């Protein structure tokens, strides 16, 4: 009854028409609202799938890290965001940059290294500012990706996103104490390639101060893992180091954020609303 009442009220605002004889063409017009209802139901199923996927990702990220399988040859050999541990050494003479990128503060602990960047810009300590500037810079910088040679797999290296540095610290000379030497063990998350933006341009090489022992930085606008691996001769496998891997004067780790769009509720509302309006118009035109 309420639906018929809605149709009658809607008819008040529409031009008055004589009652139409219902033919097969009239019934054919019902395909439009029925299609809208079908798309609305499909979005309900999609929303359930997305919620299950988000729940699965939450469980994956919260799982205990396991050693990287010796059979892993690429990031896609494992589920994305799988927590793993690796043991080996960095090759700091070769670094590349991803960015510019904002600092992800999700894993930064209060009072921990990098926590000052979580403050509003006007409240950041002056020590964060470049020595030539009186105001702290905005929290945009670069992810530092470094080849990492695996212990137990001679000659085999992967890519590790060590974390974020502000623009004025992209040169390793400005963060010498943070260049970890020797065998280290770290944990992180498996990451998949990103789709490059259609507006992305080829960035230039960024020269470093110590050009004698440092390969010029190659800058990428996204995680183009295959191209990065070809550049440095590593496996196409990238790990985002976690925040616990952070060392003083080094990149801020924990630069992982799960981003999955979940706008299916609005799509459900849109399609069902269109179906209701279409049905009401059909009833008004042919039945009232």
N, C-alpha and C positions, 0 to 999 in steps of 0.2 A: 504493500500500500504506500509506503513511504516513497518508493521509487516512482510510482505513478503520480504521486503528489508533486514530486520534484519535476516530472515531465510536464505536468499541467502548469506549474508556476513558470517554467521556462517558456512555455507556449504563450504566456501573457506578453512576453517581450518580443515575440516573433510575429511576422506578418500573418494575418489570418488567411487560412486556405480552406478550400472545400475538401471534404474527405476524399482521399485518393483510393482508387481500386488497387488492391495489392496483387501484383503480378510477379512473375519469376524475377523480373529486373529489380523489383523492390526488395525481394529476399536476397538478391545478389549484393545489394548495398550493405547488408548485415555482415558481409565479409570484413569490412573495415573495423567495426568495433570488436568483432570476434578476434581478429588478428591482434588488436591492442590488448585484449584480455590474455591472449596466448603469450604475447611478449612480456606482459606483466608476470605471468606464472613462470616464464623462463627466467626472469630476473630473480624471482624468489629462489629458484634452484641455484642460480649463480651466487646469490648472497649466502646460501647455506654452504656452498663449496668454498667461498672465500673465507668465511668464518672458520671452517674446518682447517683451511690452509694456514690461517693466522695462528690457530691453536697449535698446529703441528710445528710451525716455526718457533713459537714460544718454547715448546718442549725441546726442540733441537738446540736452540741457543743456550738453554739452561742445563743441557747435558754436560757431563764431565768430559773434558778434552781427552782424546785418545791419540796415540802416536800416529803420524801420517803413514798410511799404508805404503809399503815398499813398492807396491804395484801401481801406485797413483802416478800417472804421467801427465795429467791435465786437471784443471779445476773441475771440469765437467764429469770427471770420473767419480766425484763424490757429490752428495747433496749440498747445495749452496747453504752457507751459514753453519756448516758442520764444524764443531770446535775440535781442533787438532793441536798437537804439540810437535815441534820440530827441534832438532839439535844439530848445530853446525856453526858456521862462521860467516860473517858478512864480508862482502867485497865493497868497501866504502869508496874505492877509486872509481866506481861506476854507480851513479845514482841517476834517477829520472824523476820528474815532477809530474803530478796530476793536479791540475788547477787552472786558475785560482779556485779555491774551495773554502767554505766557511768552516770554522772549528765545530766539531760535534762534541758536545759537552755531556752526553748522556751517561758516560762511564767515569767521568772525572769526580773523584772523591772530594768532599769538603776539606779544604786545607791542604789537599795534595798538590803535586806538581801540575801546574797549568790551571789550578782553580781560580787564579786571579783573572783569567780570561772570561770566567763566568759572570763577572761583575759588569754592571753597566759601564760604558766607555768612560763616563765622567768620574767613575769611582775606581778605575784601575790604577795601580801604583805607577808612578812616573818611571819606575825602572823598566817597565814594558815598552816604553817609547824608544824609538830610534834616537841615537845620541844627537842627531842633527835636527830633531823635531821636538817641539815643546808639548805636543799633544800625543797621547797614545794612539796608534793606528787602529783602524777597525779590525775585527777578528776575521780577516780574510788572508789566506796564505796558500800553502801548497802541501800536498801529501808527498812524503819522501819514500820512494820505492827503491829498494836495494836488492841486488842479487844475493842469494843466501845459499852457500854450499852445504849440502846435507852430509852429516857424518854417517858413515856406513854405506854411502853410495858415492864412491870416488868420482869426481868430475861432474857430478850431477848437481845442478843448482835450480832454485825456484825463485820467485819474486815475493818479497815481503814488503808490505806497506807498513813502514815503521811508525807512521803517524804524521801529525800536522805541525808545521812550523810557520811563523809569520813570514811575510815576504822578505823582510830584511835578514832573515836567518836561513834563506835557502842555500846560501854558499856554505859548504862544510867548514870553511875557515872560521866562520863565526860561531861554530858549535863543536869545537874540537873535542871537548871533554865528553860529548855525547856519542862519539863514534866508537862504539863498543868493539874491542879487539878480542881475539881468541874464541874458543868454543863457548857458545851460549845455548841455552834452552829457553824457548818461548812458546807461548800459546796464542792461538788466534782463530779466526774464522775463514773458511773457504769462501772465496768470492768468485762470481761469474763475470764475464765481460759486460760492459755497458754499451748501449746503443748510442753512437755518437750523434750529436745534434746536427741537423741539416745546415745550421749556421756556423758550425765549427770551421775554423781556419787552421792552416798548418802553422804552429808557433815556431819562432826562430830558436836556434840554439842559444842557451843562456851561459855565457862564459863565467868561469869561476876564477877567484883570485889566484889560487894555486894551480895554474894551468899545467905545470910540469908533471904533477902526479894526479891530476884530477881530470877525468873526461868531461868535456862541456855538457851541461845539463840538457837533456832532451825533454821538452815539455809536452804533455798530453792533456787534452781537455776532458778525457774520460778514461775508464779502465779498458783500454784496447789491449787486452792481455796477449793476444797472438802477436801483434806488432811489437809489443814490449819484449816478448820472449825472443823474437827474431833479432831484435836490436842487440840484446845482450847474450844470446846463445843459451838461454835457460829453458826449462820446461814451461809450457804455457799454464802455469799453476801459480795463483796469487793468494796470499794469506794476508788478512788484516790483523796485525799484531794487536793483542789486547792491551788494556791500560796498564796492567801489571808489568808489562815489558818496558814501560817508560823509564828512562834514566835521566838524571839531572843534566841539563844542557842539551838534551836530545829531543827528537820529535815527541809530541804528545800522542801516545797510543790510544787505542779504543775508538778509532774512527770508523765505526760500523753502525749503520742505522738501517733497520728493516723498513722499507717503504713499499707498501702495497695499497693501491687505491681501493677503497671500498665505498663506492657511491651507489650501490645497487638499491638501497632503500629509496633514494630519490628517483631512480629509474622506475621502480615499481609504482610509486605514486604517479609518475608522469603517464605511464602506459595505461594504468587502470583508470585514471581520470579521463584520458582521451576516450577510452572505451565506454565509460559512463555517459559522457557528453554525446558521443556518437549514437548510443542506444536511445538516449532521451530525444535527440533530434529525429531519429527514425520513427519513434512512437508518436511524436508530435505531428510529423508530416503525414503518416499513413493511418494512424489509429484514432487520433483525437479530432 
